[in-house]
Amino acid sequence: MQSANLFSSFHIPLREILELRVFAGSKVLGGGAGLDRFVAGINLTDTPDYYNWINENELLVTTCFAISGDPSALLTFIPTLAQKGLAGVCVKPRRFIPALTPEMIRCAEEWSLPLVELPDSVRFADVIKEVSDMLIERQTELIRRMQSFNDMLLSMILEGADLDAVARGVAELTEGTVLIVDSTNGRTSLCLSPADEAGFSGMPKAEACRAISEVAQPQPLEVDGHHFGYLYVYGAQSGMEAFHVEMLRQLSKTIPLEIARERSLRATEDVHFRDFLMHLIGDKILDERRELARAKRFGVDLNGAHLIVRFAQPNGARQESANVFALQRTLLFGEAQSALAQMGVGCRAVRDEEQFILHLNAPAGNAGFVELGASISKFFESLFVKYPGVELLGGCGRAFTGAAGLLKSDREAQTALRVAGNLKRRGLMSFDEIGLLRLAYADEPELAIQSFLDETIGALLNLHKPRSAELLATLESYFEHYGNLKRVSESTFTHYNTVVYRLKSIRDITGLDLHVPEDRFRLEIALNLHRLLSGA
C-alpha cells in the first residue's frame, strides 16, 4: 500500500504561507528558526485578552491595538504566543505602535516564534482570504486522499489482507503507532511507528498493548450497533486532530469487515472445538483412539497434561460497560495466552453459557506446566491487577494427564468456582485452596472422599498389608494421644525410636508433615473417613 506520508502535504509550513502574493513586502524580523512550523488556521484578534482566543498552530494577524498602551503587555506578548503554541505572528505596526521593539524581536528569536512585519498597504481581509483559501484547498485534498485510502483499505480487506496488514496500513497513513483490538475473535495487532520502536523496545507485545490502550484515545469499531473492538492511534502527526476524527470514523466502519471475515472463518472451527471439549468433559469416552485423532486435528495432545480454568461474572459485578469489559477481557486473555505460549503451554478459550472455559494443554512431563499448576492463582492475579475493568471470579482444577485427567481437572474447576461464588471471592481460586470444602461442594461425595483419601493416606493404604497396618496403627495412636510419643510407644508396644522412625516414614510416603497444623488436620480427617468407610 502506497500510503506513507499521505498527510504530509497538509502540513503547510509558515515558510510556504509567506510565499503567497498577499505577503509581498513582508519582513521576518525575528524567530526565523521557526519558519517550518506548520499553520493549521488563521486568527485575527485585537482584544486585550487575546490569549483566550488563540489556538495552537494558528497564524495570528494583529495591529497590537488593544495592548499598544501597555508596556508590560507588549513585553509578554511574544512569550505568551509562544507558550500557546502559535505558528507565528504577523503585525502591522506604525498605526498603533511605532515599530516592533528590539525586545519583541529578541523574544521572537529566543522562542523561535516567527515575527513578521506586514507592510502598510496590506489589507487584513486579503490576508485572511488567501491563507484560508490555501488551507481549505489542502484540507479538501486531504479529505479526498483520506477517502482514497479508505477505499484502498477496503479493497485490501476484500482481497484477503489480515489484521496485521490493516494495522500496518493505518500506521503508514497516520505515521503513528497503531493498535487494533479485535474483541470478537480475541486478537490484537500492534504496529509500532519508528519513533516509538525505541520506547517499546524489549517490552512484550501484551505489555505494549496494555500501555498504549491506557494512554491513547480509543475509537470504537462499530457497525449498525454491533461492537467489534477498538482502534488506537498513538503518537500520530500533531495538528491533525480534526482530520483524525473523520479518518478514524471512516476506518471504524471499514476495519470491522476484516474482523467479521475472521469471525466467519473461525466460527465453524470454534464451534467444533467447543463441541469436542464439552464432549470430553461431559460424555463417556468410548473410542479413545478416535478421540486422540480428533484432538490432534485441533492441535490438542490428548495424552498430554491438561488443566481447566473456569471464569464467570459475579452477580452484581460493577462493569464500567459491556464494551470496556470485552476490551479488557480480550487484552487479559491475550496476555495470558502469550505468556503461556512462552512456557510451551497451549491455551484455548470457549464459551459455556455464562462461563469462559480456558483449556491449558502441554506435553506430559512439561516442567513449566507443573509449576504453573502450583501457582495458577498468582499468575492470573497479576493479570487482573492490570485490567481493573474485568471483574471475574474463577475456579481452577489441577493438572492431570490424558482424557480422564482433563475431565477430573474440569470437575475440580467447577467445584472451585462454586466455592469462590459462595464465598464471593473475586479472582481465581484453585482447587488446592478450597481444602476440605471440596467434600461439602462435591456433586459426587463418594468420589470426592475417595479422591481426598488417595491424596492423603492413599500411599499408606497401598503398601503391603503388614507395613500399611503398622503405620496406620501408629498414626491412629498418635492422634489418640495428642502427639505424645511416649504414650504412643506404650500403647503400641513399640520402642520410642521405632515410633519416631514410623512417623518419619509416614511423612516421606504421604508428603504430609505432622508438625504442620494443616497437614496434621488433613491426615486426621482422612484417617477418620477411612475408618468410617471401611467399618474398622
C-alpha positions in Angstrom: 0.0 0.0 0.0 1.4 3.4 -1.0 0.1 5.4 1.9 3.3 6.7 3.6 3.3 10.5 4.1 -0.3 10.6 2.9 -0.9 13.7 5.0 2.5 15.4 4.6 1.2 17.9 2.0 -1.4 19.1 4.5 1.4 20.3 6.8 1.7 23.8 5.3 4.8 25.4 6.9 4.7 29.1 7.6 7.6 29.5 5.2 5.3 28.4 2.4 2.4 30.6 3.6 4.6 33.6 3.4 5.2 33.0 -0.3 1.6 33.9 -1.0 1.1 37.1 -3.1 -0.5 38.9 -0.2 2.7 38.8 1.9 4.8 40.6 -0.7 6.8 43.2 1.0 6.6 41.5 4.4 9.7 41.0 6.6 10.6 38.3 9.1 12.2 40.4 11.8 12.8 37.5 14.3 12.3 33.9 15.0 13.3 32.7 11.6 14.3 29.3 13.0 10.6 28.6 13.4 9.5 29.1 9.8 9.0 25.4 9.4 6.1 25.4 12.0 3.0 24.4 10.2 -0.1 26.5 10.0 -3.5 24.9 10.8 -5.6 28.1 10.8 -5.5 31.9 10.9 -6.7 34.2 13.6 -7.5 37.9 13.5 -7.8 39.4 17.0 -7.0 42.7 18.7 -8.5 42.4 22.2 -6.7 42.9 25.5 -7.4 39.2 26.4 -6.2 37.9 23.0 -4.6 34.9 24.7 -8.1 33.5 25.5 -9.0 33.4 21.8 -6.0 31.8 20.1 -5.2 28.2 19.4 -2.2 26.0 18.8 -0.7 26.2 15.3 -2.6 29.3 14.3 -1.1 32.3 12.5 -2.1 35.4 14.4 -2.6 38.7 12.4 -2.8 41.8 14.6 -2.1 45.5 14.9 -1.5 45.2 18.7 -4.1 48.0 19.1 -5.5 46.6 22.4 -2.1 46.4 24.1 -0.3 49.3 22.4 -0.5 51.5 25.5 0.5 48.8 28.0 4.3 48.3 28.1 4.1 45.2 30.3 1.6 43.6 27.9 3.9 44.3 24.9 6.8 42.8 26.9 4.9 39.5 27.5 3.2 39.4 24.1 5.7 37.1 22.2 6.3 34.7 25.2 2.6 34.3 25.6 2.0 33.4 22.0 5.0 31.0 22.0 3.6 29.2 25.1 0.3 28.9 23.4 2.0 27.1 20.5 1.2 29.6 17.7 2.8 29.0 14.3 3.7 32.7 14.0 2.5 36.3 14.4 2.1 38.9 11.7 2.0 42.5 13.0 1.1 45.7 11.1 2.9 48.4 13.1 3.1 52.2 12.8 -0.6 52.8 13.1 -0.9 51.9 16.8 2.7 51.1 17.8 5.6 53.0 16.2 7.5 49.8 15.4 8.2 46.3 16.6 10.6 46.9 19.5 14.0 45.3 19.9 12.7 43.5 22.9 9.9 41.9 20.9 12.4 40.8 18.2 14.8 39.4 20.9 11.9 37.4 22.4 10.9 36.1 19.0 14.5 34.9 18.4 14.6 33.3 21.9 11.4 31.4 21.4 11.9 30.7 17.7 8.5 32.2 17.0 8.4 33.9 13.6 7.6 37.6 14.0 6.5 39.0 10.6 6.2 42.8 9.9 3.4 43.5 7.4 3.6 46.5 5.0 1.2 49.4 5.5 -0.6 48.6 2.2 -1.7 45.1 3.1 -5.4 44.6 3.9 -6.2 42.1 6.7 -9.2 40.8 4.7 -6.9 39.9 1.8 -4.5 38.1 4.2 -7.4 36.1 5.8 -8.8 35.2 2.3 -5.6 34.0 0.7 -4.4 32.0 3.8 -7.9 30.5 4.3 -8.2 29.6 0.6 -4.9 27.8 0.8 -5.8 25.9 3.9 -9.2 24.9 2.5 -7.6 23.7 -0.7 -5.2 21.5 1.2 -8.0 20.2 3.5 -10.1 19.3 0.6 -7.2 17.4 -1.0 -6.6 15.7 2.4 -10.3 14.5 2.6 -10.0 13.2 -1.0 -6.9 11.3 -0.2 -8.3 10.0 3.0 -11.3 8.6 1.2 -9.0 7.1 -1.4 -7.0 5.4 1.3 -10.2 4.1 2.9 -11.3 2.7 -0.5 -7.8 1.1 -0.8 -8.1 -0.4 2.6 -11.5 -1.8 1.8 -10.0 -3.4 -1.4 -7.1 -4.9 0.6 -9.5 -6.5 3.1 -11.7 -7.9 0.3 -8.6 -9.3 -1.2 -7.7 -11.1 2.0 -5.4 -8.8 4.0 -5.2 -9.8 7.6 -5.4 -7.6 10.7 -1.6 -7.1 10.8 -1.6 -5.8 7.3 -4.5 -3.4 8.1 -2.6 -2.1 11.2 0.5 -1.5 9.1 -1.6 0.4 6.5 -3.2 2.6 9.2 0.2 3.2 10.8 1.7 4.4 7.5 -1.3 6.6 7.0 -1.1 8.3 10.3 2.7 8.0 10.9 1.9 6.8 14.4 1.7 3.6 16.4 -1.5 1.6 15.8 -3.2 -0.9 18.0 -6.3 -2.8 16.8 -8.1 -4.8 19.5 -10.4 -7.4 17.9 -12.8 -8.2 20.8 -14.8 -10.5 18.6 -12.0 -13.0 17.9 -9.8 -12.3 20.9 -6.9 -10.8 18.8 -4.7 -7.8 19.0 -2.5 -6.3 16.2 0.2 -3.8 17.1 2.3 -1.8 14.6 4.9 0.5 16.2 6.0 3.7 14.4 9.8 4.2 14.0 9.6 6.9 16.7 8.0 4.5 19.2 10.1 1.4 18.5 12.9 2.5 20.8 10.5 3.3 23.6 8.8 -0.1 23.5 12.0 -2.0 22.7 12.2 -5.2 24.7 8.7 -4.8 26.0 6.4 -7.9 25.5 3.6 -7.3 23.0 0.9 -7.7 25.6 2.6 -5.1 27.9 2.9 -2.7 25.0 -0.7 -3.2 24.0 -1.9 -2.5 27.6 0.4 0.6 27.8 -1.0 2.1 24.6 -4.6 1.3 25.5 -4.1 3.3 28.7 -2.8 6.5 27.1 -4.3 6.6 23.6 -7.9 7.6 22.9 -9.9 4.5 21.7 -12.0 4.6 18.6 -14.8 2.0 18.9 -15.1 -0.2 15.9 -18.9 -0.4 15.4 -21.3 -1.0 12.6 -25.1 -0.9 12.8 -24.9 -1.2 16.6 -22.6 -4.2 16.6 -19.3 -3.8 18.5 -16.2 -5.4 17.0 -13.3 -3.9 19.1 -11.2 -0.7 19.3 -8.7 1.2 17.2 -5.9 3.2 18.9 -3.6 5.6 17.2 -0.8 6.8 19.3 1.8 9.5 18.6 0.4 10.4 15.2 1.4 13.6 13.5 0.4 16.6 15.5 -2.1 19.2 14.3 -4.3 16.5 12.6 -6.9 16.2 15.3 -9.9 17.3 13.3 -8.9 15.1 10.4 -8.0 12.2 12.6 -11.6 12.2 13.9 -13.0 11.9 10.4 -10.4 9.4 9.4 -10.9 7.2 12.4 -14.7 7.5 11.9 -14.3 6.0 8.4 -11.8 3.4 9.5 -14.1 2.3 12.3 -16.6 1.2 9.6 -14.0 -0.5 7.4 -11.8 -2.5 9.8 -14.8 -4.5 11.1 -15.0 -6.1 7.7 -11.7 -8.0 8.4 -12.9 -8.8 11.9 -16.2 -10.1 10.6 -14.5 -12.2 7.9 -12.1 -13.7 10.5 -15.1 -14.5 12.8 -16.8 -16.3 9.9 -13.6 -18.3 9.2 -13.2 -19.2 12.8 -16.8 -19.8 13.6 -17.0 -23.4 12.3 -13.7 -24.4 13.9 -14.5 -22.8 17.2 -17.9 -24.4 17.3 -16.4 -27.8 16.5 -13.7 -27.4 19.2 -16.2 -26.2 21.8 -18.4 -29.2 21.0 -15.4 -31.5 21.2 -14.2 -30.1 24.5 -17.7 -30.3 26.0 -17.9 -33.8 24.8 -14.6 -34.7 26.5 -15.8 -33.2 29.8 -19.4 -34.3 29.6 -19.6 -37.7 27.9 -18.1 -41.1 28.4 -15.2 -41.8 26.1 -16.0 -45.0 24.1 -13.2 -44.9 21.5 -10.0 -43.4 22.8 -8.1 -43.8 19.6 -10.8 -41.8 17.7 -10.7 -39.1 20.3 -6.9 -38.9 20.1 -7.2 -38.3 16.3 -9.9 -35.7 16.7 -7.8 -33.9 19.4 -4.8 -33.8 17.1 -6.7 -32.0 14.4 -7.4 -29.3 16.9 -3.8 -29.1 17.9 -4.5 -30.8 21.3 -2.3 -33.5 22.8 -5.0 -35.6 24.5 -2.3 -37.9 26.1 -0.6 -34.8 27.5 -1.2 -32.7 30.6 -4.5 -30.8 30.9 -5.6 -28.0 33.2 -9.1 -26.4 33.1 -9.9 -22.9 34.3 -13.5 -21.6 34.5 -14.4 -18.0 34.8 -17.8 -16.3 35.4 -19.0 -12.8 36.0 -20.1 -12.5 39.7 -23.6 -11.3 40.4 -23.7 -7.6 40.8 -20.3 -7.1 39.2 -19.6 -3.4 38.6 -18.5 -3.4 35.0 -17.8 0.0 33.5 -19.6 -1.1 30.3 -20.0 -4.2 28.2 -17.5 -2.8 25.7 -14.9 -1.9 28.2 -15.3 -5.4 29.8 -14.9 -7.0 26.3 -11.9 -4.9 25.5 -10.0 -5.6 28.8 -11.0 -9.3 28.7 -9.6 -9.6 25.2 -6.3 -8.0 26.4 -6.2 -10.1 29.6 -6.8 -13.4 27.8 -4.4 -12.4 25.0 -1.7 -11.6 27.5 -2.4 -14.9 29.3 -2.2 -16.9 26.1 1.1 -15.1 25.1 2.7 -15.8 28.5 1.6 -19.4 28.4 2.9 -19.9 24.9 6.3 -18.9 26.1 6.1 -21.7 28.6 5.2 -24.2 25.9 1.6 -24.3 27.1 -1.3 -24.2 24.6 -4.4 -22.2 25.7 -7.8 -22.1 24.0 -10.9 -20.3 25.3 -14.5 -21.4 24.8 -17.8 -20.1 26.0 -20.1 -22.4 28.0 -23.3 -20.5 28.5 -22.3 -17.7 31.0 -18.9 -19.1 31.7 -15.5 -18.8 30.0 -13.5 -22.1 29.9 -9.8 -22.0 29.4 -8.2 -25.3 28.4 -4.5 -25.4 29.0 -2.6 -28.2 27.4 1.1 -29.3 27.3 3.1 -32.4 26.6 3.2 -34.8 29.6 6.2 -34.0 31.8 6.4 -30.3 30.9 8.1 -28.9 34.0 6.7 -25.4 33.3 3.2 -26.8 33.3 3.7 -28.5 36.7 5.0 -25.2 38.1 2.1 -23.3 36.6 -0.4 -25.6 38.1 1.0 -24.8 41.6 0.9 -21.0 41.0 -2.0 -20.5 38.7 -3.9 -18.3 41.1 -0.9 -15.9 41.4 -0.5 -16.0 37.6 -4.0 -14.7 36.9 -3.9 -12.4 40.0 -1.0 -10.5 38.4 -3.1 -10.1 35.2 -6.3 -8.9 37.0 -4.4 -6.1 38.6 -3.6 -4.8 35.1 -7.2 -4.9 33.9 -9.4 -3.5 36.6 -12.3 -3.3 34.1 -12.6 -7.1 34.2 -14.4 -8.3 37.3 -14.4 -12.1 37.3 -14.4 -15.0 39.7 -12.8 -18.2 38.7 -12.1 -21.8 39.7 -9.1 -23.8 38.6 -8.5 -27.6 38.6 -5.2 -29.3 39.0 -3.1 -30.6 36.1 -3.7 -34.2 35.1 -2.8 -36.3 32.1 -5.0 -38.0 29.5 -8.7 -37.6 28.7 -9.6 -38.8 32.1 -7.3 -36.2 33.6 -9.0 -33.5 31.6 -12.4 -34.5 32.9 -11.0 -34.6 36.5 -9.4 -31.1 36.2 -12.7 -29.7 34.9 -14.7 -31.2 37.8 -12.2 -29.6 40.2 -12.5 -26.3 38.4 -16.3 -26.4 38.7 -16.1 -27.2 42.4 -13.5 -24.4 43.0 -15.7 -21.9 41.0 -18.8 -22.9 43.1 -16.9 -22.3 46.3 -15.5 -19.0 45.0 -19.0 -17.9 44.1 -20.4 -18.7 47.5 -17.6 -17.0 49.3 -17.9 -14.0 46.9 -14.2 -14.2 46.3 -13.0 -12.3 43.2 -10.1 -13.6 41.1 -9.2 -17.2 40.7 -9.5 -19.9 43.4 -7.6 -23.1 42.8 -8.9 -26.5 43.8 -5.9 -26.9 46.2 -7.1 -23.7 48.1 -10.6 -25.0 49.0 -9.3 -27.8 51.2 -12.0 -29.9 52.8 -14.7 -27.7 51.4 -14.4 -29.8 48.3 -16.3 -32.6 50.2 -19.2 -30.3 51.0 -19.5 -28.9 47.5 -18.9 -32.1 45.6 -21.5 -33.3 43.1 -20.5 -36.9 43.9 -19.4 -37.0 47.6 -18.2 -40.6 47.5 -15.8 -39.8 44.6 -14.6 -36.7 46.3 -14.0 -38.5 49.6 -12.1 -41.3 47.7 -10.1 -38.7 45.9 -9.3 -37.0 49.2 -8.1 -40.3 50.7 -6.0 -41.0 47.7 -4.3 -37.7 48.1 -3.6 -38.0 51.8 -3.2 -41.6 53.0 -3.7 -43.4 49.7 0.0 -44.3 49.6 -0.1 -45.8 53.1 -3.2 -47.9 52.1 -1.4 -49.2 49.0 1.6 -50.6 51.0 1.8 -54.3 51.6 -0.6 -55.2 54.4 1.7 -55.6 57.5 3.6 -52.4 56.7 0.4 -50.5 56.0 -1.3 -51.8 59.2 1.6 -50.8 61.5 1.9 -47.3 60.0 -1.9 -46.7 60.2 -1.9 -48.0 63.8 0.9 -45.7 64.7 -0.8 -42.7 63.1 -4.1 -43.6 64.9 -2.3 -43.8 68.2 -0.6 -40.5 67.6 -3.9 -38.7 67.2 -5.5 -40.7 70.1 -2.7 -39.5 72.5 -2.4 -35.9 71.1 1.0 -36.4 69.7 2.6 -37.7 72.9 5.2 -40.1 71.5 5.9 -41.8 74.8 2.2 -42.7 75.2 2.2 -43.8 71.5 5.2 -46.1 72.2 3.5 -47.6 75.3 0.1 -48.1 73.6 1.6 -49.8 70.5 4.2 -51.8 72.5 6.8 -50.2 70.2 10.2 -48.8 71.0 10.2 -45.0 71.1 12.8 -44.8 68.3 10.7 -47.0 66.2 7.7 -44.7 66.7 9.9 -41.8 65.6 11.0 -43.8 62.5 7.5 -44.7 61.6 6.2 -41.1 61.8 9.1 -40.1 59.6 8.1 -42.8 57.1 4.5 -41.5 57.1 5.8 -38.0 56.3 8.1 -39.4 53.5 5.3 -41.5 52.0 2.4 -39.1 52.2 4.3 -35.8 51.8 2.3 -34.5 54.8 4.1 -33.3 57.9 2.5 -33.9 61.3 4.4 -30.8 62.6 2.4 -28.7 60.1 -1.1 -27.9 61.5 -2.9 -28.1 58.2 -1.2 -31.3 57.2 -1.9 -32.8 60.6 -5.6 -31.9 60.3 -5.9 -33.4 56.8 -4.3 -36.7 58.0 -6.6 -36.9 61.0 -9.7 -36.3 58.9 -8.5 -38.8 56.3 -7.9 -41.5 58.9 -11.4 -41.0 60.4 -13.0 -41.1 56.9 -11.1 -44.3 56.1 -12.2 -45.9 59.4 -15.8 -44.8 58.8 -15.9 -46.2 55.2 -14.1 -49.4 56.0 -16.1 -50.1 59.1 -12.9 -50.5 61.1 
